[in-house]
Amino acid sequence: MEHIRELFDESRHGAGGTCRRSGDSAGRTRRPLCWATWLGALAMLAACSQISVPETTEVEPAPTATPTPIVSPSTTAPTPVETVPTTTPAPVTSVAVSEPSASTTAAAPQFTAPFTGLPSTTEILRPAAVVKIDNNPKAVPQWGLNQADIVYEELVEARLTRFAAVFHSTEASVIGPVRSARTGDFALLSNLNRPIFVYSGANDYTARALRSVDAVTIVDGGSLDPGIFRRSRDKTAPHNLVTDTAGIFAAGAEHGRAPPAHFAFRSEGEALPGGTAVSGVEVSFGQVTASYRWDAAAAGWARTQNGNDHTDFDGVRIAPENVIVQFVRYRQSPADAATPEPVLTGSGEAWIFSDGMLVQGTWERLSELDVTVLRSGNGLVVPLTPGRTWIALARVGTAEIVP
């Protein structure tokens, strides 16, 4: 082995040097011999069965002293080249792109009706509409009372009552009988943020005073829209004047503003804090006695008036989810000495009936622009059941709890 390496070294360096020392002709004569010797040595080296050239063996570069190129023998490892991809397709990592599932898709925004606490798919931005409705015996049964979000019952002359029905979250195709305004209505309008006030006539004092109230007034025979009112053939005048929410809001919605929330409401399944189970309540206004009895099947307080079931014109029993007896003081109206006017600012006693329970608490309203706040005996705000609310503006000592 050593003698082969010596021969190889001699052929590279010694013979090459001899060729270089000779002249051009000598170089041309002996160069083939030098290459023959070198190639022979390589052949002898490769012939050895125990000699192999690993692929990673570095081949010594040709001497830089001669410009003669050196051809690498076939056993020399090839110069590394860039790897060419094979024809076998490389595995492709797929990225799952899926549409949002129904469970992860954001739900449609839920809004709450400000007077009922019931969910709504859209935000109710129209103003509240307050309609004065007759409660004379000849006016019963009335239209639209079951569609109102809130109904106030107030004492008027001759110890009768009249309703101020607040429409906002629902529609009513017929409302009435529509009757005249009273000075006691002003306080009901003042905290509704420019509502629509619908009535039929008023004395001179009341009509003038209404101009200072921030409300959109729609009166029978007025110029806003003469087509809002019509007469029903089912009753006789003056107990047959009717209207509807479509006409009211078409005429006055753009002039009014959305109202603030009026009550706190409980979540589903939440108990009424501090409540006591009762059967109902009875309120005497004089010529009108209204009573409410809890109806678990209807989940409301079924109303009776002067001993008769109080139903609307369609025969549906009036049974609101909440009843509030708000004890107030009545004073003489400046418009008419015979007309009582409720005082709705300040504070007083309140009975709150909801979900078959009674909370005896208080009401408080600092000014006519403020919303009335209902509190329990320990000073906490009383949450109502989502739904309709009827409020009896009763004199102190004129109501009785039915255990």
JOVENVEN-V146933 format. One record per residue. N is the residue number from 1. RES is the residue in three letters. SS is DSSP state (a for helix, b for strand, c for the rest). PSI is psi as a letter, one per 40 degrees, with the letter a starting at -180 (none if undefined). OMEGA is omega in degrees with one decimal (none if undefined). Layout:
((N | RES | SS | PSI | OMEGA) (N | RES | SS | PSI | OMEGA))
//
This chain:
((1 | MET | c | d | -177.9) (2 | GLU | a | d | -178.0) (3 | HIS | a | d | 176.1) (4 | ILE | a | d | 178.1) (5 | ARG | a | d | 179.2) (6 | GLU | a | d | 179.5) (7 | LEU | a | d | 179.3) (8 | PHE | a | d | 179.4) (9 | ASP | a | d | -179.4) (10 | GLU | a | d | -179.2) (11 | SER | a | d | 179.3) (12 | ARG | a | d | -171.5) (13 | HIS | a | d | -176.9) (14 | GLY | a | d | -179.1) (15 | ALA | a | d | 178.3) (16 | GLY | a | d | -179.9) (17 | GLY | a | d | 179.6) (18 | THR | a | d | 178.6) (19 | CYS | a | d | -177.9) (20 | ARG | a | d | -179.0) (21 | ARG | a | d | 178.0) (22 | SER | c | i | 177.3) (23 | GLY | c | a | -177.4) (24 | ASP | a | d | -178.1) (25 | SER | a | d | 177.9) (26 | ALA | a | d | 179.9) (27 | GLY | a | d | -178.2) (28 | ARG | a | d | -178.6) (29 | THR | a | d | -172.9) (30 | ARG | a | e | -176.0) (31 | ARG | a | d | 177.7) (32 | PRO | a | d | 178.8) (33 | LEU | a | d | 179.9) (34 | CYS | a | d | -178.9) (35 | TRP | a | d | 179.3) (36 | ALA | a | d | 178.9) (37 | THR | a | d | -176.7) (38 | TRP | a | d | -179.2) (39 | LEU | a | d | 176.7) (40 | GLY | a | d | 178.6) (41 | ALA | a | d | 179.5) (42 | LEU | a | d | 179.8) (43 | ALA | a | d | 178.1) (44 | MET | a | d | -179.7) (45 | LEU | a | d | -178.0) (46 | ALA | a | d | -177.9) (47 | ALA | a | d | -179.2) (48 | CYS | c | h | -175.4) (49 | SER | c | d | -176.7) (50 | GLN | c | e | -176.5) (51 | ILE | c | h | 174.6) (52 | SER | c | i | -179.6) (53 | VAL | c | h | -180.0) (54 | PRO | c | i | -179.4) (55 | GLU | c | d | -177.1) (56 | THR | c | e | -179.0) (57 | THR | c | h | 179.9) (58 | GLU | c | h | 179.1) (59 | VAL | c | h | -179.0) (60 | GLU | c | h | -178.4) (61 | PRO | c | i | 178.8) (62 | ALA | c | i | -179.2) (63 | PRO | c | h | -179.8) (64 | THR | c | e | -176.5) (65 | ALA | c | d | -178.4) (66 | THR | c | i | 178.4) (67 | PRO | c | e | -177.6) (68 | THR | c | h | -179.8) (69 | PRO | c | i | -179.9) (70 | ILE | c | h | 178.9) (71 | VAL | c | h | -178.3) (72 | SER | c | h | 177.5) (73 | PRO | c | i | -176.2) (74 | SER | c | d | -178.5) (75 | THR | c | e | -179.7) (76 | THR | c | h | -179.3) (77 | ALA | c | h | -179.7) (78 | PRO | c | i | 178.6) (79 | THR | c | h | -177.9) (80 | PRO | c | h | 176.2) (81 | VAL | c | i | -179.6) (82 | GLU | c | h | -177.0) (83 | THR | c | h | 178.8) (84 | VAL | c | h | -178.7) (85 | PRO | c | i | 177.6) (86 | THR | c | i | -178.7) (87 | THR | c | e | 177.9) (88 | THR | c | h | -177.2) (89 | PRO | c | h | 178.3) (90 | ALA | c | i | 178.8) (91 | PRO | c | h | -179.2) (92 | VAL | c | h | 177.4) (93 | THR | c | h | -177.7) (94 | SER | c | i | 176.5) (95 | VAL | c | h | -177.1) (96 | ALA | c | h | 175.3) (97 | VAL | c | h | -175.9) (98 | SER | c | i | 176.2) (99 | GLU | c | i | 178.7) (100 | PRO | c | h | 178.3) (101 | SER | c | i | -177.2) (102 | ALA | c | d | -177.3) (103 | SER | c | d | -178.3) (104 | THR | c | e | 178.8) (105 | THR | c | h | -178.7) (106 | ALA | c | h | 180.0) (107 | ALA | c | i | 178.0) (108 | ALA | c | h | -178.1) (109 | PRO | c | h | 180.0) (110 | GLN | c | h | 176.6) (111 | PHE | b | i | -178.3) (112 | THR | b | h | 176.3) (113 | ALA | c | h | -172.0) (114 | PRO | c | d | -177.9) (115 | PHE | c | d | -177.0) (116 | THR | c | e | -176.9) (117 | GLY | c | e | 179.8) (118 | LEU | c | i | -178.4) (119 | PRO | b | i | 177.9) (120 | SER | b | i | -180.0) (121 | THR | c | e | 178.4) (122 | THR | c | i | 176.8) (123 | GLU | c | h | -176.5) (124 | ILE | c | h | -173.6) (125 | LEU | c | e | -179.5) (126 | ARG | c | i | 179.4) (127 | PRO | b | i | 173.0) (128 | ALA | c | i | 176.8) (129 | ALA | b | h | -179.7) (130 | VAL | b | h | -176.9) (131 | VAL | b | h | 175.6) (132 | LYS | b | h | -175.3) (133 | ILE | b | h | -178.3) (134 | ASP | b | i | 173.5) (135 | ASN | c | f | 171.6) (136 | ASN | c | i | 178.9) (137 | PRO | a | d | 179.4) (138 | LYS | a | e | -179.9) (139 | ALA | a | e | -177.7) (140 | VAL | c | h | -1.3) (141 | PRO | c | i | -177.9) (142 | GLN | c | i | 175.9) (143 | TRP | b | h | 168.1) (144 | GLY | c | e | -177.3) (145 | LEU | a | d | -179.8) (146 | ASN | a | e | 178.6) (147 | GLN | a | e | -178.5) (148 | ALA | c | i | 177.0) (149 | ASP | c | d | 179.9) (150 | ILE | b | i | 174.0) (151 | VAL | b | h | 173.4) (152 | TYR | b | h | 173.0) (153 | GLU | b | h | -176.0) (154 | GLU | b | i | 180.0) (155 | LEU | b | h | 175.4) (156 | VAL | c | a | -178.7) (157 | GLU | a | i | -179.9) (158 | ALA | a | e | 178.0) (159 | ARG | a | f | 170.5) (160 | LEU | c | i | 176.9) (161 | THR | b | i | 175.9) (162 | ARG | b | i | -178.3) (163 | PHE | b | i | 167.0) (164 | ALA | b | h | -175.2) (165 | ALA | b | h | -177.0) (166 | VAL | b | h | 179.0) (167 | PHE | b | h | -179.8) (168 | HIS | c | d | -172.4) (169 | SER | c | e | -177.4) (170 | THR | c | i | 179.2) (171 | GLU | c | i | 175.3) (172 | ALA | c | h | -177.3) (173 | SER | c | d | 176.5) (174 | VAL | c | h | 178.0) (175 | ILE | b | h | 176.7) (176 | GLY | b | a | -0.9) (177 | PRO | c | h | -179.7) (178 | VAL | b | h | -179.2) (179 | ARG | c | a | -168.7) (180 | SER | c | i | -179.2) (181 | ALA | c | i | 176.1) (182 | ARG | c | i | 178.7) (183 | THR | c | d | 177.6) (184 | GLY | c | e | 179.1) (185 | ASP | a | d | -172.9) (186 | PHE | a | d | -179.3) (187 | ALA | a | d | 177.5) (188 | LEU | a | d | -178.5) (189 | LEU | a | d | -166.5) (190 | SER | a | d | -177.2) (191 | ASN | c | f | 179.8) (192 | LEU | c | e | 174.3) (193 | ASN | c | f | 179.5) (194 | ARG | c | g | 177.3) (195 | PRO | c | i | 172.0) (196 | ILE | b | h | -179.3) (197 | PHE | b | h | -175.2) (198 | VAL | b | h | -178.2) (199 | TYR | b | i | 179.8) (200 | SER | c | g | 175.1) (201 | GLY | c | i | 177.6) (202 | ALA | c | i | 176.1) (203 | ASN | c | i | -173.2) (204 | ASP | a | d | -177.7) (205 | TYR | a | d | -177.8) (206 | THR | a | d | 180.0) (207 | ALA | a | d | 178.7) (208 | ARG | a | d | -178.0) (209 | ALA | a | d | -179.9) (210 | LEU | a | d | -179.2) (211 | ARG | c | d | 179.6) (212 | SER | c | e | 180.0) (213 | VAL | c | h | -178.5) (214 | ASP | c | g | -179.4) (215 | ALA | c | i | 173.9) (216 | VAL | b | h | -175.6) (217 | THR | b | h | 175.2) (218 | ILE | b | h | -176.0) (219 | VAL | b | i | 178.3) (220 | ASP | c | h | -178.1) (221 | GLY | c | e | 179.9) (222 | GLY | c | i | -174.9) (223 | SER | c | e | -176.1) (224 | LEU | c | d | 176.4) (225 | ASP | c | h | -176.4) (226 | PRO | c | e | -178.4) (227 | GLY | c | e | -176.7) (228 | ILE | c | d | -174.8) (229 | PHE | c | i | 175.6) (230 | ARG | b | i | 179.6) (231 | ARG | b | h | 177.6) (232 | SER | c | i | 177.9) (233 | ARG | c | e | -178.0) (234 | ASP | c | e | 179.3) (235 | LYS | c | i | 178.3) (236 | THR | c | i | 178.2) (237 | ALA | c | i | 6.8) (238 | PRO | c | e | -174.4) (239 | HIS | c | f | -176.3) (240 | ASN | c | e | 178.8) (241 | LEU | b | h | -176.1) (242 | VAL | b | i | 177.6) (243 | THR | b | a | 178.6) (244 | ASP | c | i | -177.5) (245 | THR | a | d | -179.5) (246 | ALA | a | d | 179.3) (247 | GLY | a | d | -179.1) (248 | ILE | a | d | -176.0) (249 | PHE | a | d | 176.8) (250 | ALA | a | d | -177.1) (251 | ALA | a | d | -170.4) (252 | GLY | a | e | -173.9) (253 | ALA | a | d | -177.0) (254 | GLU | a | e | -179.6) (255 | HIS | a | e | -177.8) (256 | GLY | c | a | -179.8) (257 | ARG | c | i | -179.8) (258 | ALA | b | i | -177.1) (259 | PRO | c | i | 173.1) (260 | PRO | c | i | 174.3) (261 | ALA | c | i | -176.5) (262 | HIS | c | d | -175.0) (263 | PHE | c | i | 167.5) (264 | ALA | b | i | -177.2) (265 | PHE | b | i | 179.0) (266 | ARG | c | i | 172.9) (267 | SER | c | i | 179.5) (268 | GLU | c | h | -180.0) (269 | GLY | c | e | 179.9) (270 | GLU | c | h | -178.1) (271 | ALA | c | i | 176.4) (272 | LEU | c | h | -175.8) (273 | PRO | c | h | 177.0) (274 | GLY | c | e | -176.9) (275 | GLY | c | i | 176.1) (276 | THR | b | h | -178.6) (277 | ALA | b | h | 177.8) (278 | VAL | c | i | 177.6) (279 | SER | c | d | -179.5) (280 | GLY | b | a | -176.2) (281 | VAL | b | i | 177.4) (282 | GLU | b | h | -177.0) (283 | VAL | b | h | 178.9) (284 | SER | b | h | 177.1) (285 | PHE | c | e | -176.7) (286 | GLY | c | c | 177.3) (287 | GLN | c | e | 178.5) (288 | VAL | c | h | 172.7) (289 | THR | b | h | -178.8) (290 | ALA | b | h | 176.7) (291 | SER | b | i | -180.0) (292 | TYR | b | h | 177.2) (293 | ARG | b | h | -178.8) (294 | TRP | b | h | 178.0) (295 | ASP | b | h | -175.6) (296 | ALA | c | d | -179.4) (297 | ALA | c | d | 179.3) (298 | ALA | c | e | -177.2) (299 | ALA | c | f | 180.0) (300 | GLY | b | i | -178.4) (301 | TRP | b | h | -177.0) (302 | ALA | b | h | -175.3) (303 | ARG | b | h | 172.7) (304 | THR | b | h | -179.8) (305 | GLN | b | h | -178.2) (306 | ASN | c | f | 175.2) (307 | GLY | c | e | -179.5) (308 | ASN | b | i | 174.8) (309 | ASP | b | h | -178.7) (310 | HIS | c | h | 178.2) (311 | THR | b | i | 173.8) (312 | ASP | c | a | -174.9) (313 | PHE | c | d | 178.8) (314 | ASP | c | e | 178.6) (315 | GLY | c | e | -179.3) (316 | VAL | c | h | -177.8) (317 | ARG | b | h | 175.6) (318 | ILE | c | h | -177.1) (319 | ALA | b | g | -178.3) (320 | PRO | b | i | 178.8) (321 | GLU | c | d | -178.3) (322 | ASN | b | i | 173.3) (323 | VAL | b | h | 178.2) (324 | ILE | b | h | 171.7) (325 | VAL | b | h | -177.9) (326 | GLN | b | h | -177.0) (327 | PHE | b | h | -175.4) (328 | VAL | b | i | 173.6) (329 | ARG | b | h | 176.2) (330 | TYR | b | h | 174.9) (331 | ARG | b | i | 179.7) (332 | GLN | b | h | 178.9) (333 | SER | b | h | 176.4) (334 | PRO | c | e | -179.7) (335 | ALA | c | d | -175.7) (336 | ASP | b | h | -178.1) (337 | ALA | b | d | -178.2) (338 | ALA | b | e | -175.4) (339 | THR | b | h | 175.3) (340 | PRO | b | i | -179.6) (341 | GLU | b | h | -179.1) (342 | PRO | b | i | 175.3) (343 | VAL | b | h | -170.9) (344 | LEU | c | e | 172.4) (345 | THR | c | i | -176.0) (346 | GLY | b | b | -179.5) (347 | SER | b | i | -179.6) (348 | GLY | b | a | -178.9) (349 | GLU | b | i | 178.1) (350 | ALA | b | h | 172.2) (351 | TRP | b | h | -177.2) (352 | ILE | b | h | -179.4) (353 | PHE | b | h | -178.0) (354 | SER | b | h | 175.7) (355 | ASP | c | f | 178.1) (356 | GLY | c | e | -176.3) (357 | MET | b | i | 176.4) (358 | LEU | b | h | 170.2) (359 | VAL | b | h | 177.0) (360 | GLN | b | h | -174.9) (361 | GLY | b | a | -176.6) (362 | THR | b | i | 170.2) (363 | TRP | b | i | -179.3) (364 | GLU | b | h | 177.1) (365 | ARG | b | h | -171.3) (366 | LEU | c | d | 178.5) (367 | SER | c | i | -178.9) (368 | GLU | c | d | 177.9) (369 | LEU | c | e | -177.2) (370 | ASP | c | i | 174.6) (371 | VAL | c | i | 177.7) (372 | THR | c | h | -179.0) (373 | VAL | b | h | 178.8) (374 | LEU | b | h | -178.2) (375 | ARG | b | i | 174.9) (376 | SER | c | a | -179.0) (377 | GLY | c | d | 179.2) (378 | ASN | c | e | 173.7) (379 | GLY | c | e | -179.8) (380 | LEU | c | i | 177.8) (381 | VAL | b | h | -178.2) (382 | VAL | c | h | 178.1) (383 | PRO | b | h | -179.4) (384 | LEU | b | i | 172.4) (385 | THR | c | h | 176.8) (386 | PRO | c | h | -178.0) (387 | GLY | c | a | -176.5) (388 | ARG | c | i | -179.5) (389 | THR | b | h | 173.3) (390 | TRP | b | h | -176.7) (391 | ILE | b | h | 176.8) (392 | ALA | b | h | 177.8) (393 | LEU | b | g | -170.1) (394 | ALA | b | i | 171.8) (395 | ARG | b | i | 177.6) (396 | VAL | c | h | 177.6) (397 | GLY | c | e | -178.2) (398 | THR | c | e | 179.7) (399 | ALA | b | i | -178.5) (400 | GLU | b | h | 178.9) (401 | ILE | b | h | 175.6) (402 | VAL | b | h | -174.2) (403 | PRO | c | none | none))
//
